[in-house]
Amino acid sequence: MHTAMNTTEIFLLAMLLIFSIPYLIWRVFKTDYYAPLVVVQIITGVLLGPGVMGAAYPDYYKFIFNPSVMLAMNGIAWWAVMIFVMIAGIELDLKQAWAHRRETTITSVLALGVPLVFGAVVAAGMLGYAGWIGPKAMTWQFVVGVGMACAVTALPILILLMEKLDILRQPIGQRILRYASLDDIAIWGVLALILLDWNRVGRQLGFLLAFGIATVLYRRLMVWLPERDRWYVGLIWLALCGFGADWAGLHFMVGAFLAGAVMDAHWFDQAKMDLMRHHVLLAIMPVYFLSTGLRTNWDMGSAAVFIAAGVLLVASVGGKLIGAHIAGRILKWKKGEAGIIGWLLQTKALIMIIFVNILLDKQIITSETFTALLLMAIASTMLTVPVVYPRLQRMKELIFRNT
């Protein structure tokens, strides 16, 4: 029967798998405490990929995820993640970061720098073995790329988890957002540096110059426009910036982040922006998660990939915690705060996955390295709530006793 199906029908079968399986796992097994729906969707993408479903049922895998279906899904995935990254850029609160610049700078530098160094050391060790570095990568690009993947904090997922923990609007939650905002800028800055192409440096400088001029005009236009028009014009701006960045060789995701970073959050109603993020996560981001899972590769053997993922996880989590504890000593934080802040800042998930997808696209890492980093991102994110929740409860009890 399946041989008579057209591409549209097969595409809809794929969408049925993408949306139904993660939801059923999330609801039936009640995974929300350990793994929010977005994490389950990422894991499901890995399970539906070539390493699991593709190995167990190769004929059905090739039938459902054929090139025509994947082409259609990739287009949806690209646009979904561009919108998501743009919203992350809009939500950067640089004014608050500037108002508390000493504390924010010290914490951000340490929380980013220490795991970056730890991850870079692991990456340097991986260079001693074949199959990890991409065919188009220079050594420093691979080392810095893997190091930064260990240092990434996923601002959108951090917001979702802090909402779940009921600390987003509390002082500690707002502090963590400031730290993550500066780290978010550093992540995209390092990515732009890694992708810098000296053969096209003139084009890249031309894009940045044109972007600067266009930003001045765009900001004036957005202030003048009524709020009901701003989202629509914002999407036009997103497409333009993504095209310009990709044309210059910086990747369209860098353009998507820049598009959002130059927008002011107060231009939009906060409730509507939260709803926009929710709808993007609900309706189209699952396609991106699936397409990410389909890129996993176990050709080197699952043992090697899992060992690499474990070492990278230790470097990532350990680096964040050490960086946060050093910051806590310098800034004289209250007892228990450094652990909570360190664990929340190591939340990776979406932004790290976007980051390593770009490294894979540019052949800076191999699909085996991508798989190890993806497993590390999933594990680090799943650890966050179970570790942080009891720490928050102990901190609340301590505050209650002292009042």
Disulfide bonds with the S-S distance in Angstrom:
none
